[in-house]
Amino acid sequence: SYDSVSFSVASQDSQPQGLFFKDDGAKMYVVGVINEAVFQYSLSTAWDLSTASYDSVSFSVAGQETQPAAIFFKDDGTKMYVVGFNSDSVHQYSLSTAWDVSTASYDSVSFSVAGQEIATRGLFFKDDGTKMYVVGAANDSVFQYSLSTAWDLSTASYNSVSFSVAGQDGAPTGLFLKDDGTKMYVIGSSSDSVHQYSLSTAWDVSTASYDSVSFSVASQDSQPQGLFFKDDG
């Protein structure tokens, strides 16, 4: 149910696309296509958006991607990943101070997903950094990848595994998986809803099935782009 709580990021970017929270709920990050940058926020009360404030900290990804769509952080805050629908590639960054994007630098490492999706919109990693998932609005599917060295995009490869969400949304924009890999959630701007799926084998999207469960966010936004869950669900 909607908490009737929101926080505007319009002063930083009027077309925000991707969203991420630090695992303790004290930091929030947004990436957008107008300023092509990641913006950092603090929440004085964890997970409560009514207490959010802008840190006046940002990091431009324009040198790698002019239409960034999604953002993801390694669980210790020392790595950041951005995907967009201009390059259709995931780009890897390091943060010399964990969770502080003002200390970010590009690793000169990227991985193209264009062979699977040319309108990439959502990004997710397994918590140990050995699996990566993207979703996009061209093929309306979730695609699965493996990293032979955790968190190192230079070791990524496509698993030739995908799952179509076209029956639920023809323009999927965001993706999230439960921390045990048995549930998957996709949001899209066609249905303006979050759709829920189960994976009979954890982290294997080829075993996914739709739960026939969804939640509309249309009353709040008719073009939802990003999706994130607190770690306890």
N, C-alpha and C positions, 0 to 999 in steps of 0.2 A: 504494500500500500504506500501511497505517496506521503512523505513526511511534511509536505508543504514547506520544505526548506530548499533553498537554492543559493547559488553564488555566481555572480556575473564575472566573466573573464573578458568582456567586450573591450575594456580599456587596453588589454594586451593583444587580443586577436579577435576580430569580428567573425571569423569562420573557424572556430576550434574544431579539431578533428579527432584527436586522440587524448586519452586520459589514463593516468596511473597514480596509485597511492603507495607510499612507503608502508611496509607491513605493520607498523605500529599506528598508522592512521594520522601521524603528525605532520606529514608532508604530502603535497599533491602537485602533480605535474600535468601540464596541458601543452599540446602542440597544435599549431594551426597553419593554414595555408596563406594567410594574408602577410604575416611577418616572417613566416618560414623559420620559426624558432620554438624552442622548448621554454616554457615559463614555469617558475617554481613558486609554490605557495606554502604557508604554514597554517596549521589548525591548532589553536590553543587548547581546544578540547578534542581529543582524538576522534576521528570519524564524524565530527559534527561540522557540517559545511557552514553553519551560521557563525562559526568562529574562525573562518578562513580569512587570510590576508595575503596580499602579494608581497613576496620577499624582495621585489625590485631586482630580481636575478633572472637572467635568461641566457640561452645559448643558441646561436644561429646554426641551422643545418642547411642553409641555402647553398653552400658549396657542394653538397652531396645530393640534395633533394629540394626542388622548388615547390613541390606539392606534398608535404609530409602529411601522413594520414593516421599513423599510430606510433605509439611509444611503449617501450618495455625496459625495465631495469632488472639487472641481476639482483638476487635477494640480499646481497650485502651492500648494494648501492655503488659499487665500483665500476660497473659496466652499464652502458645504455645502448639501446637499439632503436632505430627509427626506420620505418618503411613508408614509402609514398607511391602515388600513382603517376608520377612523371617518369622516374627511373625504374619502377617496379623492382626495386632492390632493397634488401635490408642492409643498413649501414651500422657499423659497430664503433662505439666510443668508449674511452676510459675516463673516469673521474678520479683525480688525485686525492680529493677529499670526498669520502662517500656521501652520496645524496646531495652534493652541492654542484649544480650544473654550471656554475661559474668556473669550476675547475675542470670542465670537460674538454677533451681533445679527440679529434678523429683518429682512429687507429689505422686509417687507410686500408680497411678491410670491409668488403661488402659481398653480398650473395644475391644473385639475380633469381627472381621467381617468375620472370617473364615467360618462361616456357610453360608455366602453369596458369598464370593470371596476369592480365595486362591492365587491370584496374584495382590494384591491391589496396585494401582499406583497413584490415585488422591484422594484429600480430599477437602471438602468445608463445611463451616458452614453458616447458616443463620445469619444475622447481630445481632440478639438478643440472639444468642446462644442456641436456643431451637430446632434447626434442624441441622442434619449433613448428608452429602452425601459422598459416596465413589464410585470410578469407578475402574475397574480392567480388566486385559487382559485375564483372564480365562473365565469369563462369558460375557464379553463385554457389561456390563450393569452398569447403575447408580443405587445405592441402597440408600434408604432413612431411616433415623433414627430420633427419638425424644429424647430430654433430658428434663426430668420433672423439673430439676433444671438447669437453664441456665448455660452453660459452664462447667458443672460438668459431666464428662464422667461416673462416677459411677452410674448416673441416666439414662444412655442411654438405648434405646431399639429399636429393629428393627420394622419398621412400616409394614412389609410384602408388601412393595411397591418397584417396580423397573421399569426401562425402558431400553430396549435393544438399543444399538447403533451399533450393529453388521452390520447392513446394510450400515453403513457409514465407520466404521473402526473396523478391527478385532483385534486390539491391542491398545485400548484406554489407554492413559497415564496421561492425565491432564483434569481438570474439573473446570469450573467457572460458577457462576450464577449472573445475573444482580441483583442490590441491591433491586429491588422490587419483585424478584422471578418469573418474567414472561418470562425471557429468560435464556437459558442454552447453554453453549459452551463446546465442548469436542474436545481435540486434541489427535492424535494417531500416532504411528510409523508405521502403516500399510499403511495409505493413506498420511501421512506427511501433514495433513491438519487440520484446525480448522473447525468444523461443528457447525451450529447454529440451535437451537430448540426453540419452544415456549411452554409455559405452560399455558393452559387455566384457571387453578386455580393456583394462585401463590404458589410456594414452594411445589407443589404436583406433583412429577415426573410421577405419573400414568396418568396425563393429558398432558404429553409432546407429541409433534409431530415435525417431522423434517421439517425445513423451506426450504429444498432443496437449501440451501445457504452454501457455504464453501469457505475457503481461503487456498491455498497451501503455505506452508513454505519450501517446498522441496529445493528451490534454496539456502536457508540459512542453513538448517539442515535436514538430511535424517533420523534422529532418534529423533524427538522432544519429550520432556518428560514433560515439565511444561507449564502452561498457566496462565496469569494474565492480567486483564484489569484495566486501570485507572478508578476511580469511576464515572467519567462523560461519560465513554464509548468512 
